[in-house]
Amino acid sequence: MTSHPELIEIKEGILGGTPVFVGTRVPIQTLIDYLEAGDRLDDFLEDFPTVSRDQAIGALEIAREALRVDASPSR
């Protein structure tokens, strides 16, 4: 998977190394939790205004990319 330093940051000093949106203390997992609960992306963005729409969509694209890589058959 490609690194996306403009979207996700992992630092021991920020929530013990939990992946967060860059420039925030909002865990990426929080976005996933919202969507799994049936909430809309707009609901998440309203509740976490420090996360931009571009960051949230970028994180979802990274997740999609990771799933594609993991689902690819080995050759």
N, CA, C, O and CB atoms as a CASP TS submission, in Angstrom:
PFRMAT TS
TARGET T0000
AUTHOR 0000-0000-0000
METHOD Language model
MODEL 1
PARENT N/A
ATOM      1  N   MET     1       0.852  -1.180   0.000  1.00  0.00           N
ATOM      2  CA  MET     1       0.000   0.000   0.000  1.00  0.00           C
ATOM      3  C   MET     1       0.892   1.235   0.000  1.00  0.00           C
ATOM      4  O   MET     1       1.939   1.260   0.646  1.00  0.00           O
ATOM      5  CB  MET     1      -0.966   0.002   1.226  1.00  0.00           C
ATOM      6  N   THR     2       0.471   2.238  -0.719  1.00  0.00           N
ATOM      7  CA  THR     2       1.200   3.485  -0.825  1.00  0.00           C
ATOM      8  C   THR     2       1.046   4.289   0.455  1.00  0.00           C
ATOM      9  O   THR     2      -0.015   4.279   1.080  1.00  0.00           O
ATOM     10  CB  THR     2       0.718   4.294  -2.031  1.00  0.00           C
ATOM     11  N   SER     3       2.111   4.987   0.844  1.00  0.00           N
ATOM     12  CA  SER     3       2.049   5.863   2.007  1.00  0.00           C
ATOM     13  C   SER     3       1.308   7.145   1.625  1.00  0.00           C
ATOM     14  O   SER     3       1.454   7.653   0.513  1.00  0.00           O
ATOM     15  CB  SER     3       3.478   6.182   2.542  1.00  0.00           C
ATOM     16  N   HIS     4       0.522   7.652   2.553  1.00  0.00           N
ATOM     17  CA  HIS     4      -0.252   8.874   2.318  1.00  0.00           C
ATOM     18  C   HIS     4      -0.040   9.823   3.492  1.00  0.00           C
ATOM     19  O   HIS     4      -0.942  10.022   4.305  1.00  0.00           O
ATOM     20  CB  HIS     4      -1.773   8.555   2.129  1.00  0.00           C
ATOM     21  N   PRO     5       1.174  10.418   3.581  1.00  0.00           N
ATOM     22  CA  PRO     5       1.475  11.247   4.750  1.00  0.00           C
ATOM     23  C   PRO     5       0.598  12.489   4.880  1.00  0.00           C
ATOM     24  O   PRO     5       0.513  13.061   5.967  1.00  0.00           O
ATOM     25  CB  PRO     5       2.903  11.667   4.701  1.00  0.00           C
ATOM     26  N   GLU     6      -0.056  12.920   3.805  1.00  0.00           N
ATOM     27  CA  GLU     6      -0.916  14.096   3.893  1.00  0.00           C
ATOM     28  C   GLU     6      -2.288  13.770   4.468  1.00  0.00           C
ATOM     29  O   GLU     6      -3.066  14.678   4.760  1.00  0.00           O
ATOM     30  CB  GLU     6      -1.075  14.721   2.529  1.00  0.00           C
ATOM     31  N   LEU     7      -2.589  12.494   4.634  1.00  0.00           N
ATOM     32  CA  LEU     7      -3.912  12.086   5.111  1.00  0.00           C
ATOM     33  C   LEU     7      -3.895  11.447   6.492  1.00  0.00           C
ATOM     34  O   LEU     7      -4.749  11.737   7.331  1.00  0.00           O
ATOM     35  CB  LEU     7      -4.521  11.130   4.138  1.00  0.00           C
ATOM     36  N   ILE     8      -2.929  10.586   6.720  1.00  0.00           N
ATOM     37  CA  ILE     8      -2.911   9.770   7.935  1.00  0.00           C
ATOM     38  C   ILE     8      -1.562   9.933   8.620  1.00  0.00           C
ATOM     39  O   ILE     8      -0.515   9.957   7.974  1.00  0.00           O
ATOM     40  CB  ILE     8      -3.189   8.270   7.611  1.00  0.00           C
ATOM     41  N   GLU     9      -1.612  10.044   9.944  1.00  0.00           N
ATOM     42  CA  GLU     9      -0.371  10.125  10.689  1.00  0.00           C
ATOM     43  C   GLU     9      -0.426   9.142  11.850  1.00  0.00           C
ATOM     44  O   GLU     9      -1.461   8.941  12.485  1.00  0.00           O
ATOM     45  CB  GLU     9      -0.117  11.566  11.191  1.00  0.00           C
ATOM     46  N   ILE    10       0.720   8.546  12.099  1.00  0.00           N
ATOM     47  CA  ILE    10       0.852   7.583  13.196  1.00  0.00           C
ATOM     48  C   ILE    10       2.072   8.003  14.002  1.00  0.00           C
ATOM     49  O   ILE    10       3.206   7.886  13.536  1.00  0.00           O
ATOM     50  CB  ILE    10       0.988   6.092  12.666  1.00  0.00           C
ATOM     51  N   LYS    11       1.834   8.489  15.207  1.00  0.00           N
ATOM     52  CA  LYS    11       2.909   8.929  16.098  1.00  0.00           C
ATOM     53  C   LYS    11       2.613   8.417  17.496  1.00  0.00           C
ATOM     54  O   LYS    11       1.477   8.481  17.965  1.00  0.00           O
ATOM     55  CB  LYS    11       3.056  10.483  16.093  1.00  0.00           C
ATOM     56  N   GLU    12       3.630   7.918  18.148  1.00  0.00           N
ATOM     57  CA  GLU    12       3.465   7.385  19.496  1.00  0.00           C
ATOM     58  C   GLU    12       2.868   8.432  20.447  1.00  0.00           C
ATOM     59  O   GLU    12       2.112   8.082  21.353  1.00  0.00           O
ATOM     60  CB  GLU    12       4.812   6.893  20.034  1.00  0.00           C
ATOM     61  N   GLY    13       3.201   9.702  20.248  1.00  0.00           N
ATOM     62  CA  GLY    13       2.707  10.758  21.123  1.00  0.00           C
ATOM     63  C   GLY    13       1.277  11.198  20.851  1.00  0.00           C
ATOM     64  O   GLY    13       0.731  12.011  21.597  1.00  0.00           O
ATOM     65  N   ILE    14       0.665  10.677  19.800  1.00  0.00           N
ATOM     66  CA  ILE    14      -0.723  11.016  19.480  1.00  0.00           C
ATOM     67  C   ILE    14      -1.566   9.758  19.621  1.00  0.00           C
ATOM     68  O   ILE    14      -1.512   8.855  18.786  1.00  0.00           O
ATOM     69  CB  ILE    14      -0.849  11.618  18.039  1.00  0.00           C
ATOM     70  N   LEU    15      -2.343   9.719  20.689  1.00  0.00           N
ATOM     71  CA  LEU    15      -3.233   8.583  20.982  1.00  0.00           C
ATOM     72  C   LEU    15      -2.498   7.251  20.933  1.00  0.00           C
ATOM     73  O   LEU    15      -3.039   6.249  20.464  1.00  0.00           O
ATOM     74  CB  LEU    15      -4.396   8.558  19.998  1.00  0.00           C
ATOM     75  N   GLY    16      -1.255   7.250  21.424  1.00  0.00           N
ATOM     76  CA  GLY    16      -0.493   6.008  21.541  1.00  0.00           C
ATOM     77  C   GLY    16      -0.181   5.330  20.216  1.00  0.00           C
ATOM     78  O   GLY    16      -0.008   4.112  20.170  1.00  0.00           O
ATOM     79  N   GLY    17      -0.107   6.106  19.136  1.00  0.00           N
ATOM     80  CA  GLY    17       0.227   5.525  17.834  1.00  0.00           C
ATOM     81  C   GLY    17      -0.976   5.102  17.017  1.00  0.00           C
ATOM     82  O   GLY    17      -0.822   4.461  15.977  1.00  0.00           O
ATOM     83  N   THR    18      -2.159   5.446  17.465  1.00  0.00           N
ATOM     84  CA  THR    18      -3.371   5.149  16.700  1.00  0.00           C
ATOM     85  C   THR    18      -3.361   5.985  15.413  1.00  0.00           C
ATOM     86  O   THR    18      -3.077   7.181  15.474  1.00  0.00           O
ATOM     87  CB  THR    18      -4.661   5.442  17.550  1.00  0.00           C
ATOM     88  N   PRO    19      -3.660   5.396  14.263  1.00  0.00           N
ATOM     89  CA  PRO    19      -3.719   6.189  13.024  1.00  0.00           C
ATOM     90  C   PRO    19      -4.819   7.251  13.117  1.00  0.00           C
ATOM     91  O   PRO    19      -5.982   6.945  13.378  1.00  0.00           O
ATOM     92  CB  PRO    19      -3.967   5.268  11.797  1.00  0.00           C
ATOM     93  N   VAL    20      -4.415   8.515  12.894  1.00  0.00           N
ATOM     94  CA  VAL    20      -5.353   9.639  12.952  1.00  0.00           C
ATOM     95  C   VAL    20      -5.258  10.437  11.659  1.00  0.00           C
ATOM     96  O   VAL    20      -4.300  10.301  10.899  1.00  0.00           O
ATOM     97  CB  VAL    20      -5.062  10.549  14.182  1.00  0.00           C
ATOM     98  N   PHE    21      -6.259  11.268  11.423  1.00  0.00           N
ATOM     99  CA  PHE    21      -6.204  12.206  10.315  1.00  0.00           C
ATOM    100  C   PHE    21      -5.126  13.240  10.640  1.00  0.00           C
ATOM    101  O   PHE    21      -5.075  13.746  11.761  1.00  0.00           O
ATOM    102  CB  PHE    21      -7.599  12.886  10.066  1.00  0.00           C
ATOM    103  N   VAL    22      -4.267  13.557   9.671  1.00  0.00           N
ATOM    104  CA  VAL    22      -3.178  14.509   9.875  1.00  0.00           C
ATOM    105  C   VAL    22      -3.725  15.827  10.417  1.00  0.00           C
ATOM    106  O   VAL    22      -4.739  16.346   9.948  1.00  0.00           O
ATOM    107  CB  VAL    22      -2.407  14.745   8.557  1.00  0.00           C
ATOM    108  N   GLY    23      -3.023  16.346  11.416  1.00  0.00           N
ATOM    109  CA  GLY    23      -3.392  17.635  11.999  1.00  0.00           C
ATOM    110  C   GLY    23      -4.542  17.570  12.982  1.00  0.00           C
ATOM    111  O   GLY    23      -5.031  18.601  13.444  1.00  0.00           O
ATOM    112  N   THR    24      -4.979  16.352  13.306  1.00  0.00           N
ATOM    113  CA  THR    24      -6.097  16.179  14.237  1.00  0.00           C
ATOM    114  C   THR    24      -5.740  15.089  15.246  1.00  0.00           C
ATOM    115  O   THR    24      -4.670  14.484  15.178  1.00  0.00           O
ATOM    116  CB  THR    24      -7.415  15.818  13.475  1.00  0.00           C
ATOM    117  N   ARG    25      -6.635  14.860  16.157  1.00  0.00           N
ATOM    118  CA  ARG    25      -6.530  13.716  17.062  1.00  0.00           C
ATOM    119  C   ARG    25      -7.725  12.782  16.812  1.00  0.00           C
ATOM    120  O   ARG    25      -8.141  12.038  17.701  1.00  0.00           O
ATOM    121  CB  ARG    25      -6.484  14.187  18.565  1.00  0.00           C
ATOM    122  N   VAL    26      -8.257  12.832  15.610  1.00  0.00           N
ATOM    123  CA  VAL    26      -9.427  12.024  15.249  1.00  0.00           C
ATOM    124  C   VAL    26      -8.938  10.718  14.602  1.00  0.00           C
ATOM    125  O   VAL    26      -8.344  10.743  13.524  1.00  0.00           O
ATOM    126  CB  VAL    26     -10.385  12.814  14.273  1.00  0.00           C
ATOM    127  N   PRO    27      -9.189   9.589  15.257  1.00  0.00           N
ATOM    128  CA  PRO    27      -8.764   8.310  14.693  1.00  0.00           C
ATOM    129  C   PRO    27      -9.493   7.990  13.386  1.00  0.00           C
ATOM    130  O   PRO    27     -10.677   8.291  13.233  1.00  0.00           O
ATOM    131  CB  PRO    27      -8.997   7.193  15.702  1.00  0.00           C
ATOM    132  N   ILE    28      -8.786   7.389  12.468  1.00  0.00           N
ATOM    133  CA  ILE    28      -9.381   6.924  11.220  1.00  0.00           C
ATOM    134  C   ILE    28     -10.507   5.942  11.532  1.00  0.00           C
ATOM    135  O   ILE    28     -11.532   5.927  10.851  1.00  0.00           O
ATOM    136  CB  ILE    28      -8.311   6.263  10.307  1.00  0.00           C
ATOM    137  N   GLN    29     -10.313   5.127  12.562  1.00  0.00           N
ATOM    138  CA  GLN    29     -11.325   4.136  12.941  1.00  0.00           C
ATOM    139  C   GLN    29     -12.664   4.785  13.258  1.00  0.00           C
ATOM    140  O   GLN    29     -13.710   4.168  13.059  1.00  0.00           O
ATOM    141  CB  GLN    29     -10.849   3.331  14.142  1.00  0.00           C
ATOM    142  N   THR    30     -12.648   6.016  13.747  1.00  0.00           N
ATOM    143  CA  THR    30     -13.900   6.709  14.062  1.00  0.00           C
ATOM    144  C   THR    30     -14.745   6.889  12.806  1.00  0.00           C
ATOM    145  O   THR    30     -15.964   6.725  12.852  1.00  0.00           O
ATOM    146  CB  THR    30     -13.615   8.077  14.709  1.00  0.00           C
ATOM    147  N   LEU    31     -14.111   7.223  11.692  1.00  0.00           N
ATOM    148  CA  LEU    31     -14.845   7.338  10.426  1.00  0.00           C
ATOM    149  C   LEU    31     -15.460   5.996  10.056  1.00  0.00           C
ATOM    150  O   LEU    31     -16.630   5.927   9.680  1.00  0.00           O
ATOM    151  CB  LEU    31     -13.914   7.834   9.291  1.00  0.00           C
ATOM    152  N   ILE    32     -14.675   4.932  10.160  1.00  0.00           N
ATOM    153  CA  ILE    32     -15.181   3.587   9.834  1.00  0.00           C
ATOM    154  C   ILE    32     -16.361   3.240  10.745  1.00  0.00           C
ATOM    155  O   ILE    32     -17.370   2.706  10.286  1.00  0.00           O
ATOM    156  CB  ILE    32     -14.049   2.518   9.979  1.00  0.00           C
ATOM    157  N   ASP    33     -16.228   3.546  12.030  1.00  0.00           N
ATOM    158  CA  ASP    33     -17.305   3.252  12.987  1.00  0.00           C
ATOM    159  C   ASP    33     -18.593   3.987  12.614  1.00  0.00           C
ATOM    160  O   ASP    33     -19.678   3.409  12.677  1.00  0.00           O
ATOM    161  CB  ASP    33     -16.874   3.641  14.415  1.00  0.00           C
ATOM    162  N   TYR    34     -18.478   5.245  12.230  1.00  0.00           N
ATOM    163  CA  TYR    34     -19.654   6.013  11.809  1.00  0.00           C
ATOM    164  C   TYR    34     -20.347   5.340  10.630  1.00  0.00           C
ATOM    165  O   TYR    34     -21.560   5.131  10.638  1.00  0.00           O
ATOM    166  CB  TYR    34     -19.256   7.451  11.437  1.00  0.00           C
ATOM    167  N   LEU    35     -19.558   5.009   9.625  1.00  0.00           N
ATOM    168  CA  LEU    35     -20.138   4.427   8.412  1.00  0.00           C
ATOM    169  C   LEU    35     -20.749   3.053   8.697  1.00  0.00           C
ATOM    170  O   LEU    35     -21.810   2.721   8.167  1.00  0.00           O
ATOM    171  CB  LEU    35     -19.069   4.310   7.313  1.00  0.00           C
ATOM    172  N   GLU    36     -20.079   2.257   9.535  1.00  0.00           N
ATOM    173  CA  GLU    36     -20.628   0.943   9.899  1.00  0.00           C
ATOM    174  C   GLU    36     -21.953   1.073  10.643  1.00  0.00           C
ATOM    175  O   GLU    36     -22.823   0.208  10.536  1.00  0.00           O
ATOM    176  CB  GLU    36     -19.625   0.171  10.761  1.00  0.00           C
ATOM    177  N   ALA    37     -22.098   2.160  11.397  1.00  0.00           N
ATOM    178  CA  ALA    37     -23.335   2.387  12.164  1.00  0.00           C
ATOM    179  C   ALA    37     -24.457   2.931  11.281  1.00  0.00           C
ATOM    180  O   ALA    37     -25.585   3.111  11.740  1.00  0.00           O
ATOM    181  CB  ALA    37     -23.070   3.359  13.321  1.00  0.00           C
ATOM    182  N   GLY    38     -24.139   3.192  10.007  1.00  0.00           N
ATOM    183  CA  GLY    38     -25.161   3.694   9.099  1.00  0.00           C
ATOM    184  C   GLY    38     -25.219   5.209   9.014  1.00  0.00           C
ATOM    185  O   GLY    38     -26.090   5.772   8.351  1.00  0.00           O
ATOM    186  N   ASP    39     -24.281   5.867   9.693  1.00  0.00           N
ATOM    187  CA  ASP    39     -24.240   7.330   9.618  1.00  0.00           C
ATOM    188  C   ASP    39     -23.678   7.763   8.273  1.00  0.00           C
ATOM    189  O   ASP    39     -22.935   7.024   7.628  1.00  0.00           O
ATOM    190  CB  ASP    39     -23.392   7.919  10.771  1.00  0.00           C
ATOM    191  N   ARG    40     -24.040   8.961   7.863  1.00  0.00           N
ATOM    192  CA  ARG    40     -23.552   9.518   6.598  1.00  0.00           C
ATOM    193  C   ARG    40     -22.195  10.175   6.808  1.00  0.00           C
ATOM    194  O   ARG    40     -21.843  10.564   7.921  1.00  0.00           O
ATOM    195  CB  ARG    40     -24.561  10.539   6.020  1.00  0.00           C
ATOM    196  N   LEU    41     -21.450  10.291   5.733  1.00  0.00           N
ATOM    197  CA  LEU    41     -20.167  10.988   5.790  1.00  0.00           C
ATOM    198  C   LEU    41     -20.368  12.401   6.311  1.00  0.00           C
ATOM    199  O   LEU    41     -19.550  12.895   7.088  1.00  0.00           O
ATOM    200  CB  LEU    41     -19.495  11.017   4.401  1.00  0.00           C
ATOM    201  N   ASP    42     -21.437  13.055   5.898  1.00  0.00           N
ATOM    202  CA  ASP    42     -21.712  14.416   6.365  1.00  0.00           C
ATOM    203  C   ASP    42     -21.913  14.479   7.882  1.00  0.00           C
ATOM    204  O   ASP    42     -21.545  15.467   8.517  1.00  0.00           O
ATOM    205  CB  ASP    42     -22.947  14.965   5.660  1.00  0.00           C
ATOM    206  N   ASP    43     -22.496  13.426   8.461  1.00  0.00           N
ATOM    207  CA  ASP    43     -22.659  13.376   9.914  1.00  0.00           C
ATOM    208  C   ASP    43     -21.286  13.359  10.591  1.00  0.00           C
ATOM    209  O   ASP    43     -21.047  14.095  11.548  1.00  0.00           O
ATOM    210  CB  ASP    43     -23.489  12.130  10.332  1.00  0.00           C
ATOM    211  N   PHE    44     -20.399  12.519  10.088  1.00  0.00           N
ATOM    212  CA  PHE    44     -19.040  12.447  10.632  1.00  0.00           C
ATOM    213  C   PHE    44     -18.345  13.803  10.528  1.00  0.00           C
ATOM    214  O   PHE    44     -17.762  14.285  11.499  1.00  0.00           O
ATOM    215  CB  PHE    44     -18.220  11.370   9.893  1.00  0.00           C
ATOM    216  N   LEU    45     -18.412  14.410   9.351  1.00  0.00           N
ATOM    217  CA  LEU    45     -17.736  15.684   9.129  1.00  0.00           C
ATOM    218  C   LEU    45     -18.310  16.791  10.013  1.00  0.00           C
ATOM    219  O   LEU    45     -17.577  17.674  10.457  1.00  0.00           O
ATOM    220  CB  LEU    45     -17.842  16.084   7.661  1.00  0.00           C
ATOM    221  N   GLU    46     -19.596  16.746  10.265  1.00  0.00           N
ATOM    222  CA  GLU    46     -20.220  17.734  11.149  1.00  0.00           C
ATOM    223  C   GLU    46     -19.740  17.556  12.590  1.00  0.00           C
ATOM    224  O   GLU    46     -19.502  18.533  13.301  1.00  0.00           O
ATOM    225  CB  GLU    46     -21.755  17.622  11.082  1.00  0.00           C
ATOM    226  N   ASP    47     -19.601  16.303  13.009  1.00  0.00           N
ATOM    227  CA  ASP    47     -19.177  16.019  14.382  1.00  0.00           C
ATOM    228  C   ASP    47     -17.669  16.207  14.581  1.00  0.00           C
ATOM    229  O   ASP    47     -17.217  16.413  15.708  1.00  0.00           O
ATOM    230  CB  ASP    47     -19.567  14.597  14.758  1.00  0.00           C
ATOM    231  N   PHE    48     -16.891  16.139  13.501  1.00  0.00           N
ATOM    232  CA  PHE    48     -15.432  16.274  13.579  1.00  0.00           C
ATOM    233  C   PHE    48     -14.970  17.310  12.552  1.00  0.00           C
ATOM    234  O   PHE    48     -14.390  16.957  11.525  1.00  0.00           O
ATOM    235  CB  PHE    48     -14.725  14.896  13.335  1.00  0.00           C
ATOM    236  N   PRO    49     -15.228  18.584  12.832  1.00  0.00           N
ATOM    237  CA  PRO    49     -14.943  19.641  11.852  1.00  0.00           C
ATOM    238  C   PRO    49     -13.455  19.834  11.546  1.00  0.00           C
ATOM    239  O   PRO    49     -13.118  20.529  10.587  1.00  0.00           O
ATOM    240  CB  PRO    49     -15.508  20.936  12.345  1.00  0.00           C
ATOM    241  N   THR    50     -12.563  19.240  12.331  1.00  0.00           N
ATOM    242  CA  THR    50     -11.131  19.357  12.034  1.00  0.00           C
ATOM    243  C   THR    50     -10.714  18.428  10.896  1.00  0.00           C
ATOM    244  O   THR    50      -9.605  18.545  10.374  1.00  0.00           O
ATOM    245  CB  THR    50     -10.304  19.049  13.283  1.00  0.00           C
ATOM    246  N   VAL    51     -11.592  17.512  10.513  1.00  0.00           N
ATOM    247  CA  VAL    51     -11.320  16.598   9.395  1.00  0.00           C
ATOM    248  C   VAL    51     -11.998  17.170   8.152  1.00  0.00           C
ATOM    249  O   VAL    51     -13.188  17.487   8.174  1.00  0.00           O
ATOM    250  CB  VAL    51     -11.834  15.131   9.702  1.00  0.00           C
ATOM    251  N   SER    52     -11.234  17.299   7.072  1.00  0.00           N
ATOM    252  CA  SER    52     -11.820  17.816   5.832  1.00  0.00           C
ATOM    253  C   SER    52     -12.480  16.675   5.044  1.00  0.00           C
ATOM    254  O   SER    52     -12.166  15.499   5.230  1.00  0.00           O
ATOM    255  CB  SER    52     -10.734  18.518   4.965  1.00  0.00           C
ATOM    256  N   ARG    53     -13.386  17.060   4.178  1.00  0.00           N
ATOM    257  CA  ARG    53     -14.028  16.080   3.302  1.00  0.00           C
ATOM    258  C   ARG    53     -12.970  15.344   2.471  1.00  0.00           C
ATOM    259  O   ARG    53     -13.052  14.129   2.295  1.00  0.00           O
ATOM    260  CB  ARG    53     -15.063  16.771   2.374  1.00  0.00           C
ATOM    261  N   ASP    54     -11.977  16.084   1.962  1.00  0.00           N
ATOM    262  CA  ASP    54     -10.920  15.455   1.166  1.00  0.00           C
ATOM    263  C   ASP    54     -10.141  14.428   1.976  1.00  0.00           C
ATOM    264  O   ASP    54      -9.785  13.371   1.456  1.00  0.00           O
ATOM    265  CB  ASP    54      -9.967  16.515   0.623  1.00  0.00           C
ATOM    266  N   GLN    55      -9.873  14.726   3.245  1.00  0.00           N
ATOM    267  CA  GLN    55      -9.172  13.766   4.095  1.00  0.00           C
ATOM    268  C   GLN    55     -10.008  12.503   4.290  1.00  0.00           C
ATOM    269  O   GLN    55      -9.493  11.391   4.180  1.00  0.00           O
ATOM    270  CB  GLN    55      -8.837  14.398   5.457  1.00  0.00           C
ATOM    271  N   ALA    56     -11.287  12.674   4.576  1.00  0.00           N
ATOM    272  CA  ALA    56     -12.156  11.527   4.821  1.00  0.00           C
ATOM    273  C   ALA    56     -12.273  10.660   3.571  1.00  0.00           C
ATOM    274  O   ALA    56     -12.156   9.437   3.651  1.00  0.00           O
ATOM    275  CB  ALA    56     -13.545  11.994   5.275  1.00  0.00           C
ATOM    276  N   ILE    57     -12.499  11.273   2.440  1.00  0.00           N
ATOM    277  CA  ILE    57     -12.613  10.512   1.193  1.00  0.00           C
ATOM    278  C   ILE    57     -11.284   9.852   0.859  1.00  0.00           C
ATOM    279  O   ILE    57     -11.255   8.712   0.395  1.00  0.00           O
ATOM    280  CB  ILE    57     -13.063  11.425   0.032  1.00  0.00           C
ATOM    281  N   GLY    58     -10.186  10.561   1.093  1.00  0.00           N
ATOM    282  CA  GLY    58      -8.869   9.976   0.854  1.00  0.00           C
ATOM    283  C   GLY    58      -8.623   8.746   1.711  1.00  0.00           C
ATOM    284  O   GLY    58      -8.066   7.757   1.235  1.00  0.00           O
ATOM    285  N   ALA    59      -9.035   8.800   2.973  1.00  0.00           N
ATOM    286  CA  ALA    59      -8.873   7.642   3.860  1.00  0.00           C
ATOM    287  C   ALA    59      -9.697   6.458   3.362  1.00  0.00           C
ATOM    288  O   ALA    59      -9.241   5.316   3.415  1.00  0.00           O
ATOM    289  CB  ALA    59      -9.282   8.003   5.301  1.00  0.00           C
ATOM    290  N   LEU    60     -10.899   6.727   2.884  1.00  0.00           N
ATOM    291  CA  LEU    60     -11.725   5.640   2.343  1.00  0.00           C
ATOM    292  C   LEU    60     -11.111   5.060   1.072  1.00  0.00           C
ATOM    293  O   LEU    60     -11.200   3.856   0.831  1.00  0.00           O
ATOM    294  CB  LEU    60     -13.149   6.141   2.055  1.00  0.00           C
ATOM    295  N   GLU    61     -10.494   5.907   0.265  1.00  0.00           N
ATOM    296  CA  GLU    61      -9.821   5.418  -0.942  1.00  0.00           C
ATOM    297  C   GLU    61      -8.618   4.548  -0.586  1.00  0.00           C
ATOM    298  O   GLU    61      -8.348   3.551  -1.256  1.00  0.00           O
ATOM    299  CB  GLU    61      -9.376   6.596  -1.822  1.00  0.00           C
ATOM    300  N   ILE    62      -7.899   4.924   0.465  1.00  0.00           N
ATOM    301  CA  ILE    62      -6.775   4.104   0.928  1.00  0.00           C
ATOM    302  C   ILE    62      -7.286   2.734   1.374  1.00  0.00           C
ATOM    303  O   ILE    62      -6.683   1.709   1.054  1.00  0.00           O
ATOM    304  CB  ILE    62      -6.017   4.808   2.092  1.00  0.00           C
ATOM    305  N   ALA    63      -8.398   2.719   2.113  1.00  0.00           N
ATOM    306  CA  ALA    63      -8.975   1.451   2.565  1.00  0.00           C
ATOM    307  C   ALA    63      -9.403   0.599   1.375  1.00  0.00           C
ATOM    308  O   ALA    63      -9.172  -0.610   1.358  1.00  0.00           O
ATOM    309  CB  ALA    63     -10.175   1.705   3.496  1.00  0.00           C
ATOM    310  N   ARG    64     -10.024   1.226   0.383  1.00  0.00           N
ATOM    311  CA  ARG    64     -10.445   0.494  -0.811  1.00  0.00           C
ATOM    312  C   ARG    64      -9.229  -0.094  -1.526  1.00  0.00           C
ATOM    313  O   ARG    64      -9.255  -1.245  -1.960  1.00  0.00           O
ATOM    314  CB  ARG    64     -11.238   1.417  -1.765  1.00  0.00           C
ATOM    315  N   GLU    65      -8.182   0.691  -1.644  1.00  0.00           N
ATOM    316  CA  GLU    65      -6.943   0.241  -2.292  1.00  0.00           C
ATOM    317  C   GLU    65      -6.358  -0.957  -1.542  1.00  0.00           C
ATOM    318  O   GLU    65      -5.913  -1.926  -2.158  1.00  0.00           O
ATOM    319  CB  GLU    65      -5.906   1.397  -2.353  1.00  0.00           C
ATOM    320  N   ALA    66      -6.361  -0.886  -0.223  1.00  0.00           N
ATOM    321  CA  ALA    66      -5.830  -1.982   0.588  1.00  0.00           C
ATOM    322  C   ALA    66      -6.638  -3.253   0.393  1.00  0.00           C
ATOM    323  O   ALA    66      -6.074  -4.346   0.334  1.00  0.00           O
ATOM    324  CB  ALA    66      -5.817  -1.595   2.065  1.00  0.00           C
ATOM    325  N   LEU    67      -7.948  -3.120   0.291  1.00  0.00           N
ATOM    326  CA  LEU    67      -8.793  -4.291   0.074  1.00  0.00           C
ATOM    327  C   LEU    67      -8.525  -4.914  -1.289  1.00  0.00           C
ATOM    328  O   LEU    67      -8.517  -6.137  -1.423  1.00  0.00           O
ATOM    329  CB  LEU    67     -10.269  -3.914   0.198  1.00  0.00           C
ATOM    330  N   ARG    68      -8.310  -4.092  -2.286  1.00  0.00           N
ATOM    331  CA  ARG    68      -8.007  -4.604  -3.612  1.00  0.00           C
ATOM    332  C   ARG    68      -6.704  -5.371  -3.623  1.00  0.00           C
ATOM    333  O   ARG    68      -6.608  -6.435  -4.236  1.00  0.00           O
ATOM    334  CB  ARG    68      -7.949  -3.477  -4.612  1.00  0.00           C
ATOM    335  N   VAL    69      -5.698  -4.835  -2.946  1.00  0.00           N
ATOM    336  CA  VAL    69      -4.401  -5.494  -2.869  1.00  0.00           C
ATOM    337  C   VAL    69      -4.541  -6.824  -2.142  1.00  0.00           C
ATOM    338  O   VAL    69      -4.013  -7.841  -2.594  1.00  0.00           O
ATOM    339  CB  VAL    69      -3.369  -4.593  -2.158  1.00  0.00           C
ATOM    340  N   ASP    70      -5.254  -6.819  -1.013  1.00  0.00           N
ATOM    341  CA  ASP    70      -5.439  -8.034  -0.234  1.00  0.00           C
ATOM    342  C   ASP    70      -6.272  -9.072  -0.972  1.00  0.00           C
ATOM    343  O   ASP    70      -6.105 -10.270  -0.742  1.00  0.00           O
ATOM    344  CB  ASP    70      -6.087  -7.705   1.087  1.00  0.00           C
ATOM    345  N   ALA    71      -7.162  -8.637  -1.852  1.00  0.00           N
ATOM    346  CA  ALA    71      -8.046  -9.558  -2.554  1.00  0.00           C
ATOM    347  C   ALA    71      -7.418 -10.107  -3.829  1.00  0.00           C
ATOM    348  O   ALA    71      -7.942 -11.049  -4.423  1.00  0.00           O
ATOM    349  CB  ALA    71      -9.347  -8.872  -2.884  1.00  0.00           C
ATOM    350  N   SER    72      -6.300  -9.527  -4.252  1.00  0.00           N
ATOM    351  CA  SER    72      -5.652  -9.990  -5.482  1.00  0.00           C
ATOM    352  C   SER    72      -5.081 -11.386  -5.289  1.00  0.00           C
ATOM    353  O   SER    72      -4.415 -11.651  -4.289  1.00  0.00           O
ATOM    354  CB  SER    72      -4.541  -9.016  -5.911  1.00  0.00           C
ATOM    355  N   PRO    73      -5.338 -12.289  -6.246  1.00  0.00           N
ATOM    356  CA  PRO    73      -4.777 -13.634  -6.118  1.00  0.00           C
ATOM    357  C   PRO    73      -3.262 -13.604  -6.257  1.00  0.00           C
ATOM    358  O   PRO    73      -2.714 -12.817  -7.028  1.00  0.00           O
ATOM    359  CB  PRO    73      -5.385 -14.573  -7.167  1.00  0.00           C
ATOM    360  N   SER    74      -2.599 -14.459  -5.512  1.00  0.00           N
ATOM    361  CA  SER    74      -1.133 -14.572  -5.609  1.00  0.00           C
ATOM    362  C   SER    74      -0.766 -15.278  -6.896  1.00  0.00           C
ATOM    363  O   SER    74      -1.459 -16.189  -7.350  1.00  0.00           O
ATOM    364  CB  SER    74      -0.543 -15.333  -4.389  1.00  0.00           C
ATOM    365  N   ARG    75       0.323 -14.844  -7.464  1.00  0.00           N
ATOM    366  CA  ARG    75       0.792 -15.491  -8.692  1.00  0.00           C
ATOM    367  C   ARG    75       2.161 -16.035  -8.496  1.00  0.00           C
ATOM    368  O   ARG    75       2.731 -16.618  -9.418  1.00  0.00           O
ATOM    369  CB  ARG    75       0.782 -14.530  -9.862  1.00  0.00           C
TER
END
